[in-house]
Amino acid sequence: MDALEFLSKVTPGKQHSRLTPFLADITLLRQHGCTLEQVCEFLATNNVKISVAGLSKFIKTKRNER
């Protein structure tokens, strides 16, 4: 079986960011003027560790998906 045959038999899973469940919260915090550092602190209180650069990239990606 080659890769194309395999793909015809399965549906590839979507990759989800660990930040996706927090998208509404991230958006709300940013709309109320929180810095990226503050949003990272909020996420850390929810056991999600991410760098400011990683958070910035996530936000830009989600903004471009709209």
CHARMM internal coordinates of N, CA and C (Angstrom, degrees):
IC EDIT
DIST 1 N 1 CA 1.4533
DIST 1 CA 1 C 1.5295
ANGL 1 N 1 CA 1 C 107.63
DIST 1 C 2 N 1.3254
ANGL 1 CA 1 C 2 N 115.86
DIHE 1 N 1 CA 1 C 2 N 132.18
DIST 2 N 2 CA 1.4620
ANGL 1 C 2 N 2 CA 119.34
DIHE 1 CA 1 C 2 N 2 CA 176.26
DIST 2 CA 2 C 1.5296
ANGL 2 N 2 CA 2 C 109.70
DIHE 1 C 2 N 2 CA 2 C -98.68
DIST 2 C 3 N 1.3054
ANGL 2 CA 2 C 3 N 115.82
DIHE 2 N 2 CA 2 C 3 N 176.95
DIST 3 N 3 CA 1.4677
ANGL 2 C 3 N 3 CA 121.11
DIHE 2 CA 2 C 3 N 3 CA -175.35
DIST 3 CA 3 C 1.5214
ANGL 3 N 3 CA 3 C 112.02
DIHE 2 C 3 N 3 CA 3 C -62.46
DIST 3 C 4 N 1.3271
ANGL 3 CA 3 C 4 N 118.48
DIHE 3 N 3 CA 3 C 4 N -38.01
DIST 4 N 4 CA 1.4663
ANGL 3 C 4 N 4 CA 120.67
DIHE 3 CA 3 C 4 N 4 CA -179.54
DIST 4 CA 4 C 1.5225
ANGL 4 N 4 CA 4 C 111.39
DIHE 3 C 4 N 4 CA 4 C -66.77
DIST 4 C 5 N 1.3161
ANGL 4 CA 4 C 5 N 117.36
DIHE 4 N 4 CA 4 C 5 N -39.33
DIST 5 N 5 CA 1.4634
ANGL 4 C 5 N 5 CA 120.33
DIHE 4 CA 4 C 5 N 5 CA 176.28
DIST 5 CA 5 C 1.5255
ANGL 5 N 5 CA 5 C 110.22
DIHE 4 C 5 N 5 CA 5 C -62.98
DIST 5 C 6 N 1.3177
ANGL 5 CA 5 C 6 N 115.25
DIHE 5 N 5 CA 5 C 6 N -43.71
DIST 6 N 6 CA 1.4562
ANGL 5 C 6 N 6 CA 119.81
DIHE 5 CA 5 C 6 N 6 CA 179.62
DIST 6 CA 6 C 1.5217
ANGL 6 N 6 CA 6 C 110.94
DIHE 5 C 6 N 6 CA 6 C -60.38
DIST 6 C 7 N 1.3301
ANGL 6 CA 6 C 7 N 116.64
DIHE 6 N 6 CA 6 C 7 N -45.56
DIST 7 N 7 CA 1.4669
ANGL 6 C 7 N 7 CA 120.62
DIHE 6 CA 6 C 7 N 7 CA -179.96
DIST 7 CA 7 C 1.5147
ANGL 7 N 7 CA 7 C 112.23
DIHE 6 C 7 N 7 CA 7 C -62.79
DIST 7 C 8 N 1.3280
ANGL 7 CA 7 C 8 N 117.74
DIHE 7 N 7 CA 7 C 8 N -29.91
DIST 8 N 8 CA 1.4644
ANGL 7 C 8 N 8 CA 120.16
DIHE 7 CA 7 C 8 N 8 CA 179.28
DIST 8 CA 8 C 1.5257
ANGL 8 N 8 CA 8 C 111.52
DIHE 7 C 8 N 8 CA 8 C -71.72
DIST 8 C 9 N 1.3307
ANGL 8 CA 8 C 9 N 117.31
DIHE 8 N 8 CA 8 C 9 N -16.16
DIST 9 N 9 CA 1.4610
ANGL 8 C 9 N 9 CA 121.26
DIHE 8 CA 8 C 9 N 9 CA -177.15
DIST 9 CA 9 C 1.5255
ANGL 9 N 9 CA 9 C 113.85
DIHE 8 C 9 N 9 CA 9 C -102.98
DIST 9 C 10 N 1.3157
ANGL 9 CA 9 C 10 N 117.36
DIHE 9 N 9 CA 9 C 10 N -12.80
DIST 10 N 10 CA 1.4646
ANGL 9 C 10 N 10 CA 120.34
DIHE 9 CA 9 C 10 N 10 CA -177.85
DIST 10 CA 10 C 1.5246
ANGL 10 N 10 CA 10 C 110.26
DIHE 9 C 10 N 10 CA 10 C -129.24
DIST 10 C 11 N 1.3008
ANGL 10 CA 10 C 11 N 114.65
DIHE 10 N 10 CA 10 C 11 N 161.36
DIST 11 N 11 CA 1.4562
ANGL 10 C 11 N 11 CA 120.88
DIHE 10 CA 10 C 11 N 11 CA 172.63
DIST 11 CA 11 C 1.5215
ANGL 11 N 11 CA 11 C 106.99
DIHE 10 C 11 N 11 CA 11 C -108.69
DIST 11 C 12 N 1.3315
ANGL 11 CA 11 C 12 N 117.26
DIHE 11 N 11 CA 11 C 12 N 114.80
DIST 12 N 12 CA 1.4683
ANGL 11 C 12 N 12 CA 118.86
DIHE 11 CA 11 C 12 N 12 CA -179.74
DIST 12 CA 12 C 1.5235
ANGL 12 N 12 CA 12 C 111.04
DIHE 11 C 12 N 12 CA 12 C -59.98
DIST 12 C 13 N 1.3119
ANGL 12 CA 12 C 13 N 116.12
DIHE 12 N 12 CA 12 C 13 N 139.56
DIST 13 N 13 CA 1.4554
ANGL 12 C 13 N 13 CA 120.58
DIHE 12 CA 12 C 13 N 13 CA 178.47
DIST 13 CA 13 C 1.5171
ANGL 13 N 13 CA 13 C 111.03
DIHE 12 C 13 N 13 CA 13 C -73.77
DIST 13 C 14 N 1.3242
ANGL 13 CA 13 C 14 N 115.33
DIHE 13 N 13 CA 13 C 14 N 147.82
DIST 14 N 14 CA 1.4625
ANGL 13 C 14 N 14 CA 119.96
DIHE 13 CA 13 C 14 N 14 CA 176.07
DIST 14 CA 14 C 1.5180
ANGL 14 N 14 CA 14 C 108.78
DIHE 13 C 14 N 14 CA 14 C -79.90
DIST 14 C 15 N 1.3098
ANGL 14 CA 14 C 15 N 115.14
DIHE 14 N 14 CA 14 C 15 N 142.86
DIST 15 N 15 CA 1.4547
ANGL 14 C 15 N 15 CA 119.60
DIHE 14 CA 14 C 15 N 15 CA 174.98
DIST 15 CA 15 C 1.5228
ANGL 15 N 15 CA 15 C 108.24
DIHE 14 C 15 N 15 CA 15 C -86.65
DIST 15 C 16 N 1.3029
ANGL 15 CA 15 C 16 N 115.43
DIHE 15 N 15 CA 15 C 16 N 131.22
DIST 16 N 16 CA 1.4601
ANGL 15 C 16 N 16 CA 120.76
DIHE 15 CA 15 C 16 N 16 CA 179.13
DIST 16 CA 16 C 1.5205
ANGL 16 N 16 CA 16 C 108.66
DIHE 15 C 16 N 16 CA 16 C -118.91
DIST 16 C 17 N 1.2845
ANGL 16 CA 16 C 17 N 114.95
DIHE 16 N 16 CA 16 C 17 N 134.72
DIST 17 N 17 CA 1.4558
ANGL 16 C 17 N 17 CA 120.07
DIHE 16 CA 16 C 17 N 17 CA 176.41
DIST 17 CA 17 C 1.5246
ANGL 17 N 17 CA 17 C 109.41
DIHE 16 C 17 N 17 CA 17 C -73.82
DIST 17 C 18 N 1.3031
ANGL 17 CA 17 C 18 N 115.85
DIHE 17 N 17 CA 17 C 18 N 148.90
DIST 18 N 18 CA 1.4662
ANGL 17 C 18 N 18 CA 119.29
DIHE 17 CA 17 C 18 N 18 CA 175.03
DIST 18 CA 18 C 1.5197
ANGL 18 N 18 CA 18 C 110.96
DIHE 17 C 18 N 18 CA 18 C -67.37
DIST 18 C 19 N 1.3372
ANGL 18 CA 18 C 19 N 116.59
DIHE 18 N 18 CA 18 C 19 N -12.91
DIST 19 N 19 CA 1.4630
ANGL 18 C 19 N 19 CA 121.04
DIHE 18 CA 18 C 19 N 19 CA 178.49
DIST 19 CA 19 C 1.5249
ANGL 19 N 19 CA 19 C 112.67
DIHE 18 C 19 N 19 CA 19 C -86.81
DIST 19 C 20 N 1.3226
ANGL 19 CA 19 C 20 N 117.65
DIHE 19 N 19 CA 19 C 20 N -17.96
DIST 20 N 20 CA 1.4646
ANGL 19 C 20 N 20 CA 121.06
DIHE 19 CA 19 C 20 N 20 CA -175.54
DIST 20 CA 20 C 1.5306
ANGL 20 N 20 CA 20 C 112.79
DIHE 19 C 20 N 20 CA 20 C -53.30
DIST 20 C 21 N 1.3319
ANGL 20 CA 20 C 21 N 119.91
DIHE 20 N 20 CA 20 C 21 N -43.66
DIST 21 N 21 CA 1.4685
ANGL 20 C 21 N 21 CA 118.63
DIHE 20 CA 20 C 21 N 21 CA 178.93
DIST 21 CA 21 C 1.5331
ANGL 21 N 21 CA 21 C 113.64
DIHE 20 C 21 N 21 CA 21 C -62.71
DIST 21 C 22 N 1.3212
ANGL 21 CA 21 C 22 N 117.19
DIHE 21 N 21 CA 21 C 22 N -17.37
DIST 22 N 22 CA 1.4637
ANGL 21 C 22 N 22 CA 122.00
DIHE 21 CA 21 C 22 N 22 CA -178.08
DIST 22 CA 22 C 1.5272
ANGL 22 N 22 CA 22 C 112.74
DIHE 21 C 22 N 22 CA 22 C -103.41
DIST 22 C 23 N 1.3226
ANGL 22 CA 22 C 23 N 117.62
DIHE 22 N 22 CA 22 C 23 N 8.20
DIST 23 N 23 CA 1.4657
ANGL 22 C 23 N 23 CA 120.61
DIHE 22 CA 22 C 23 N 23 CA -175.14
DIST 23 CA 23 C 1.5263
ANGL 23 N 23 CA 23 C 112.19
DIHE 22 C 23 N 23 CA 23 C -56.95
DIST 23 C 24 N 1.3209
ANGL 23 CA 23 C 24 N 117.65
DIHE 23 N 23 CA 23 C 24 N -45.07
DIST 24 N 24 CA 1.4717
ANGL 23 C 24 N 24 CA 120.30
DIHE 23 CA 23 C 24 N 24 CA 179.99
DIST 24 CA 24 C 1.5296
ANGL 24 N 24 CA 24 C 110.75
DIHE 23 C 24 N 24 CA 24 C -63.00
DIST 24 C 25 N 1.3268
ANGL 24 CA 24 C 25 N 116.80
DIHE 24 N 24 CA 24 C 25 N -41.25
DIST 25 N 25 CA 1.4667
ANGL 24 C 25 N 25 CA 120.59
DIHE 24 CA 24 C 25 N 25 CA 179.01
DIST 25 CA 25 C 1.5243
ANGL 25 N 25 CA 25 C 111.14
DIHE 24 C 25 N 25 CA 25 C -66.22
DIST 25 C 26 N 1.3251
ANGL 25 CA 25 C 26 N 116.21
DIHE 25 N 25 CA 25 C 26 N -43.30
DIST 26 N 26 CA 1.4678
ANGL 25 C 26 N 26 CA 120.62
DIHE 25 CA 25 C 26 N 26 CA 178.81
DIST 26 CA 26 C 1.5206
ANGL 26 N 26 CA 26 C 109.93
DIHE 25 C 26 N 26 CA 26 C -60.29
DIST 26 C 27 N 1.3263
ANGL 26 CA 26 C 27 N 116.21
DIHE 26 N 26 CA 26 C 27 N -45.38
DIST 27 N 27 CA 1.4652
ANGL 26 C 27 N 27 CA 121.20
DIHE 26 CA 26 C 27 N 27 CA 179.71
DIST 27 CA 27 C 1.5224
ANGL 27 N 27 CA 27 C 110.65
DIHE 26 C 27 N 27 CA 27 C -61.28
DIST 27 C 28 N 1.3223
ANGL 27 CA 27 C 28 N 116.92
DIHE 27 N 27 CA 27 C 28 N -45.48
DIST 28 N 28 CA 1.4673
ANGL 27 C 28 N 28 CA 121.32
DIHE 27 CA 27 C 28 N 28 CA -179.87
DIST 28 CA 28 C 1.5252
ANGL 28 N 28 CA 28 C 111.22
DIHE 27 C 28 N 28 CA 28 C -61.38
DIST 28 C 29 N 1.3228
ANGL 28 CA 28 C 29 N 116.43
DIHE 28 N 28 CA 28 C 29 N -46.24
DIST 29 N 29 CA 1.4645
ANGL 28 C 29 N 29 CA 119.97
DIHE 28 CA 28 C 29 N 29 CA -179.75
DIST 29 CA 29 C 1.5247
ANGL 29 N 29 CA 29 C 111.27
DIHE 28 C 29 N 29 CA 29 C -62.00
DIST 29 C 30 N 1.3239
ANGL 29 CA 29 C 30 N 116.84
DIHE 29 N 29 CA 29 C 30 N -43.31
DIST 30 N 30 CA 1.4701
ANGL 29 C 30 N 30 CA 120.24
DIHE 29 CA 29 C 30 N 30 CA -179.97
DIST 30 CA 30 C 1.5287
ANGL 30 N 30 CA 30 C 110.82
DIHE 29 C 30 N 30 CA 30 C -66.25
DIST 30 C 31 N 1.3349
ANGL 30 CA 30 C 31 N 117.99
DIHE 30 N 30 CA 30 C 31 N -39.24
DIST 31 N 31 CA 1.4645
ANGL 30 C 31 N 31 CA 121.19
DIHE 30 CA 30 C 31 N 31 CA 179.20
DIST 31 CA 31 C 1.5222
ANGL 31 N 31 CA 31 C 111.51
DIHE 30 C 31 N 31 CA 31 C -64.72
DIST 31 C 32 N 1.3129
ANGL 31 CA 31 C 32 N 116.44
DIHE 31 N 31 CA 31 C 32 N -26.41
DIST 32 N 32 CA 1.4631
ANGL 31 C 32 N 32 CA 120.65
DIHE 31 CA 31 C 32 N 32 CA 178.74
DIST 32 CA 32 C 1.5246
ANGL 32 N 32 CA 32 C 112.39
DIHE 31 C 32 N 32 CA 32 C -94.11
DIST 32 C 33 N 1.3207
ANGL 32 CA 32 C 33 N 116.63
DIHE 32 N 32 CA 32 C 33 N 12.31
DIST 33 N 33 CA 1.4545
ANGL 32 C 33 N 33 CA 121.06
DIHE 32 CA 32 C 33 N 33 CA 171.26
DIST 33 CA 33 C 1.5142
ANGL 33 N 33 CA 33 C 116.91
DIHE 32 C 33 N 33 CA 33 C 91.13
DIST 33 C 34 N 1.3169
ANGL 33 CA 33 C 34 N 118.32
DIHE 33 N 33 CA 33 C 34 N 8.97
DIST 34 N 34 CA 1.4654
ANGL 33 C 34 N 34 CA 119.58
DIHE 33 CA 33 C 34 N 34 CA 178.13
DIST 34 CA 34 C 1.5212
ANGL 34 N 34 CA 34 C 110.16
DIHE 33 C 34 N 34 CA 34 C -69.25
DIST 34 C 35 N 1.3159
ANGL 34 CA 34 C 35 N 115.35
DIHE 34 N 34 CA 34 C 35 N 142.05
DIST 35 N 35 CA 1.4621
ANGL 34 C 35 N 35 CA 120.44
DIHE 34 CA 34 C 35 N 35 CA 177.45
DIST 35 CA 35 C 1.5283
ANGL 35 N 35 CA 35 C 109.26
DIHE 34 C 35 N 35 CA 35 C -76.80
DIST 35 C 36 N 1.3190
ANGL 35 CA 35 C 36 N 115.02
DIHE 35 N 35 CA 35 C 36 N 167.11
DIST 36 N 36 CA 1.4621
ANGL 35 C 36 N 36 CA 119.13
DIHE 35 CA 35 C 36 N 36 CA 176.80
DIST 36 CA 36 C 1.5281
ANGL 36 N 36 CA 36 C 110.48
DIHE 35 C 36 N 36 CA 36 C -61.89
DIST 36 C 37 N 1.3210
ANGL 36 CA 36 C 37 N 116.71
DIHE 36 N 36 CA 36 C 37 N -36.72
DIST 37 N 37 CA 1.4613
ANGL 36 C 37 N 37 CA 120.83
DIHE 36 CA 36 C 37 N 37 CA 178.01
DIST 37 CA 37 C 1.5283
ANGL 37 N 37 CA 37 C 110.78
DIHE 36 C 37 N 37 CA 37 C -61.61
DIST 37 C 38 N 1.3320
ANGL 37 CA 37 C 38 N 116.35
DIHE 37 N 37 CA 37 C 38 N -42.07
DIST 38 N 38 CA 1.4631
ANGL 37 C 38 N 38 CA 120.43
DIHE 37 CA 37 C 38 N 38 CA 179.24
DIST 38 CA 38 C 1.5251
ANGL 38 N 38 CA 38 C 111.25
DIHE 37 C 38 N 38 CA 38 C -66.51
DIST 38 C 39 N 1.3177
ANGL 38 CA 38 C 39 N 116.82
DIHE 38 N 38 CA 38 C 39 N -37.94
DIST 39 N 39 CA 1.4650
ANGL 38 C 39 N 39 CA 120.23
DIHE 38 CA 38 C 39 N 39 CA 177.43
DIST 39 CA 39 C 1.5271
ANGL 39 N 39 CA 39 C 109.42
DIHE 38 C 39 N 39 CA 39 C -65.37
DIST 39 C 40 N 1.3242
ANGL 39 CA 39 C 40 N 117.37
DIHE 39 N 39 CA 39 C 40 N -39.61
DIST 40 N 40 CA 1.4687
ANGL 39 C 40 N 40 CA 120.88
DIHE 39 CA 39 C 40 N 40 CA 176.07
DIST 40 CA 40 C 1.5266
ANGL 40 N 40 CA 40 C 110.71
DIHE 39 C 40 N 40 CA 40 C -61.04
DIST 40 C 41 N 1.3241
ANGL 40 CA 40 C 41 N 116.81
DIHE 40 N 40 CA 40 C 41 N -38.87
DIST 41 N 41 CA 1.4678
ANGL 40 C 41 N 41 CA 120.77
DIHE 40 CA 40 C 41 N 41 CA 177.06
DIST 41 CA 41 C 1.5229
ANGL 41 N 41 CA 41 C 110.36
DIHE 40 C 41 N 41 CA 41 C -63.08
DIST 41 C 42 N 1.3393
ANGL 41 CA 41 C 42 N 116.62
DIHE 41 N 41 CA 41 C 42 N -44.02
DIST 42 N 42 CA 1.4653
ANGL 41 C 42 N 42 CA 121.04
DIHE 41 CA 41 C 42 N 42 CA 177.07
DIST 42 CA 42 C 1.5237
ANGL 42 N 42 CA 42 C 110.47
DIHE 41 C 42 N 42 CA 42 C -58.42
DIST 42 C 43 N 1.3306
ANGL 42 CA 42 C 43 N 116.03
DIHE 42 N 42 CA 42 C 43 N -47.05
DIST 43 N 43 CA 1.4606
ANGL 42 C 43 N 43 CA 119.99
DIHE 42 CA 42 C 43 N 43 CA -179.28
DIST 43 CA 43 C 1.5276
ANGL 43 N 43 CA 43 C 110.83
DIHE 42 C 43 N 43 CA 43 C -62.57
DIST 43 C 44 N 1.3293
ANGL 43 CA 43 C 44 N 116.82
DIHE 43 N 43 CA 43 C 44 N -37.93
DIST 44 N 44 CA 1.4651
ANGL 43 C 44 N 44 CA 120.69
DIHE 43 CA 43 C 44 N 44 CA 179.24
DIST 44 CA 44 C 1.5265
ANGL 44 N 44 CA 44 C 111.23
DIHE 43 C 44 N 44 CA 44 C -62.48
DIST 44 C 45 N 1.3369
ANGL 44 CA 44 C 45 N 116.82
DIHE 44 N 44 CA 44 C 45 N -34.20
DIST 45 N 45 CA 1.4704
ANGL 44 C 45 N 45 CA 119.46
DIHE 44 CA 44 C 45 N 45 CA 177.26
DIST 45 CA 45 C 1.5229
ANGL 45 N 45 CA 45 C 111.00
DIHE 44 C 45 N 45 CA 45 C -67.15
DIST 45 C 46 N 1.3251
ANGL 45 CA 45 C 46 N 116.19
DIHE 45 N 45 CA 45 C 46 N -16.90
DIST 46 N 46 CA 1.4648
ANGL 45 C 46 N 46 CA 122.09
DIHE 45 CA 45 C 46 N 46 CA 177.26
DIST 46 CA 46 C 1.5309
ANGL 46 N 46 CA 46 C 111.28
DIHE 45 C 46 N 46 CA 46 C -105.95
DIST 46 C 47 N 1.3271
ANGL 46 CA 46 C 47 N 115.54
DIHE 46 N 46 CA 46 C 47 N 22.91
DIST 47 N 47 CA 1.4691
ANGL 46 C 47 N 47 CA 122.93
DIHE 46 CA 46 C 47 N 47 CA 177.47
DIST 47 CA 47 C 1.5217
ANGL 47 N 47 CA 47 C 113.86
DIHE 46 C 47 N 47 CA 47 C 60.34
DIST 47 C 48 N 1.3271
ANGL 47 CA 47 C 48 N 116.54
DIHE 47 N 47 CA 47 C 48 N 32.70
DIST 48 N 48 CA 1.4644
ANGL 47 C 48 N 48 CA 121.63
DIHE 47 CA 47 C 48 N 48 CA 175.23
DIST 48 CA 48 C 1.5224
ANGL 48 N 48 CA 48 C 106.92
DIHE 47 C 48 N 48 CA 48 C -117.34
DIST 48 C 49 N 1.3090
ANGL 48 CA 48 C 49 N 115.67
DIHE 48 N 48 CA 48 C 49 N 109.56
DIST 49 N 49 CA 1.4668
ANGL 48 C 49 N 49 CA 120.87
DIHE 48 CA 48 C 49 N 49 CA 179.96
DIST 49 CA 49 C 1.5184
ANGL 49 N 49 CA 49 C 108.58
DIHE 48 C 49 N 49 CA 49 C -95.69
DIST 49 C 50 N 1.3284
ANGL 49 CA 49 C 50 N 116.76
DIHE 49 N 49 CA 49 C 50 N 125.38
DIST 50 N 50 CA 1.4617
ANGL 49 C 50 N 50 CA 121.85
DIHE 49 CA 49 C 50 N 50 CA 178.44
DIST 50 CA 50 C 1.5198
ANGL 50 N 50 CA 50 C 108.68
DIHE 49 C 50 N 50 CA 50 C -152.05
DIST 50 C 51 N 1.3081
ANGL 50 CA 50 C 51 N 115.35
DIHE 50 N 50 CA 50 C 51 N 147.88
DIST 51 N 51 CA 1.4616
ANGL 50 C 51 N 51 CA 120.12
DIHE 50 CA 50 C 51 N 51 CA 177.82
DIST 51 CA 51 C 1.5240
ANGL 51 N 51 CA 51 C 109.40
DIHE 50 C 51 N 51 CA 51 C -80.13
DIST 51 C 52 N 1.3131
ANGL 51 CA 51 C 52 N 115.15
DIHE 51 N 51 CA 51 C 52 N 162.70
DIST 52 N 52 CA 1.4623
ANGL 51 C 52 N 52 CA 120.56
DIHE 51 CA 51 C 52 N 52 CA 176.17
DIST 52 CA 52 C 1.5255
ANGL 52 N 52 CA 52 C 109.52
DIHE 51 C 52 N 52 CA 52 C -60.45
DIST 52 C 53 N 1.3277
ANGL 52 CA 52 C 53 N 116.64
DIHE 52 N 52 CA 52 C 53 N -41.49
DIST 53 N 53 CA 1.4669
ANGL 52 C 53 N 53 CA 120.41
DIHE 52 CA 52 C 53 N 53 CA 179.42
DIST 53 CA 53 C 1.5251
ANGL 53 N 53 CA 53 C 111.10
DIHE 52 C 53 N 53 CA 53 C -63.31
DIST 53 C 54 N 1.3212
ANGL 53 CA 53 C 54 N 117.22
DIHE 53 N 53 CA 53 C 54 N -40.82
DIST 54 N 54 CA 1.4634
ANGL 53 C 54 N 54 CA 120.92
DIHE 53 CA 53 C 54 N 54 CA 178.68
DIST 54 CA 54 C 1.5132
ANGL 54 N 54 CA 54 C 111.73
DIHE 53 C 54 N 54 CA 54 C -65.48
DIST 54 C 55 N 1.3244
ANGL 54 CA 54 C 55 N 116.86
DIHE 54 N 54 CA 54 C 55 N -40.67
DIST 55 N 55 CA 1.4597
ANGL 54 C 55 N 55 CA 121.22
DIHE 54 CA 54 C 55 N 55 CA 177.89
DIST 55 CA 55 C 1.5195
ANGL 55 N 55 CA 55 C 110.42
DIHE 54 C 55 N 55 CA 55 C -65.03
DIST 55 C 56 N 1.3208
ANGL 55 CA 55 C 56 N 116.52
DIHE 55 N 55 CA 55 C 56 N -43.41
DIST 56 N 56 CA 1.4626
ANGL 55 C 56 N 56 CA 120.88
DIHE 55 CA 55 C 56 N 56 CA 178.82
DIST 56 CA 56 C 1.5236
ANGL 56 N 56 CA 56 C 110.80
DIHE 55 C 56 N 56 CA 56 C -59.34
DIST 56 C 57 N 1.3179
ANGL 56 CA 56 C 57 N 116.75
DIHE 56 N 56 CA 56 C 57 N -43.45
DIST 57 N 57 CA 1.4658
ANGL 56 C 57 N 57 CA 121.11
DIHE 56 CA 56 C 57 N 57 CA 179.40
DIST 57 CA 57 C 1.5280
ANGL 57 N 57 CA 57 C 110.60
DIHE 56 C 57 N 57 CA 57 C -63.45
DIST 57 C 58 N 1.3286
ANGL 57 CA 57 C 58 N 117.59
DIHE 57 N 57 CA 57 C 58 N -42.58
DIST 58 N 58 CA 1.4608
ANGL 57 C 58 N 58 CA 121.90
DIHE 57 CA 57 C 58 N 58 CA 178.17
DIST 58 CA 58 C 1.5235
ANGL 58 N 58 CA 58 C 110.71
DIHE 57 C 58 N 58 CA 58 C -59.93
DIST 58 C 59 N 1.3285
ANGL 58 CA 58 C 59 N 116.87
DIHE 58 N 58 CA 58 C 59 N -46.70
DIST 59 N 59 CA 1.4679
ANGL 58 C 59 N 59 CA 120.99
DIHE 58 CA 58 C 59 N 59 CA -178.94
DIST 59 CA 59 C 1.5225
ANGL 59 N 59 CA 59 C 110.43
DIHE 58 C 59 N 59 CA 59 C -62.42
DIST 59 C 60 N 1.3243
ANGL 59 CA 59 C 60 N 117.40
DIHE 59 N 59 CA 59 C 60 N -44.49
DIST 60 N 60 CA 1.4672
ANGL 59 C 60 N 60 CA 120.79
DIHE 59 CA 59 C 60 N 60 CA 179.30
DIST 60 CA 60 C 1.5200
ANGL 60 N 60 CA 60 C 111.22
DIHE 59 C 60 N 60 CA 60 C -62.82
DIST 60 C 61 N 1.3248
ANGL 60 CA 60 C 61 N 117.12
DIHE 60 N 60 CA 60 C 61 N -40.90
DIST 61 N 61 CA 1.4640
ANGL 60 C 61 N 61 CA 121.06
DIHE 60 CA 60 C 61 N 61 CA 179.02
DIST 61 CA 61 C 1.5172
ANGL 61 N 61 CA 61 C 110.49
DIHE 60 C 61 N 61 CA 61 C -62.21
DIST 61 C 62 N 1.3160
ANGL 61 CA 61 C 62 N 117.22
DIHE 61 N 61 CA 61 C 62 N -45.73
DIST 62 N 62 CA 1.4690
ANGL 61 C 62 N 62 CA 121.03
DIHE 61 CA 61 C 62 N 62 CA -179.48
DIST 62 CA 62 C 1.5230
ANGL 62 N 62 CA 62 C 110.90
DIHE 61 C 62 N 62 CA 62 C -66.83
DIST 62 C 63 N 1.3290
ANGL 62 CA 62 C 63 N 117.40
DIHE 62 N 62 CA 62 C 63 N -36.14
DIST 63 N 63 CA 1.4624
ANGL 62 C 63 N 63 CA 121.23
DIHE 62 CA 62 C 63 N 63 CA 178.27
DIST 63 CA 63 C 1.5284
ANGL 63 N 63 CA 63 C 110.02
DIHE 62 C 63 N 63 CA 63 C -64.22
DIST 63 C 64 N 1.3288
ANGL 63 CA 63 C 64 N 116.88
DIHE 63 N 63 CA 63 C 64 N -40.02
DIST 64 N 64 CA 1.4653
ANGL 63 C 64 N 64 CA 121.42
DIHE 63 CA 63 C 64 N 64 CA -179.40
DIST 64 CA 64 C 1.5218
ANGL 64 N 64 CA 64 C 112.51
DIHE 63 C 64 N 64 CA 64 C -72.70
DIST 64 C 65 N 1.3359
ANGL 64 CA 64 C 65 N 118.28
DIHE 64 N 64 CA 64 C 65 N -21.23
DIST 65 N 65 CA 1.4612
ANGL 64 C 65 N 65 CA 121.59
DIHE 64 CA 64 C 65 N 65 CA 178.98
DIST 65 CA 65 C 1.5222
ANGL 65 N 65 CA 65 C 111.93
DIHE 64 C 65 N 65 CA 65 C -75.74
DIST 65 C 66 N 1.3027
ANGL 65 CA 65 C 66 N 117.62
DIHE 65 N 65 CA 65 C 66 N -18.02
DIST 66 N 66 CA 1.4787
ANGL 65 C 66 N 66 CA 121.01
DIHE 65 CA 65 C 66 N 66 CA -177.96
DIST 66 CA 66 C 1.4784
ANGL 66 N 66 CA 66 C 112.13
DIHE 65 C 66 N 66 CA 66 C -73.32
END
COOR INIT
IC SEED 1 N 1 CA 1 C
IC BUILD
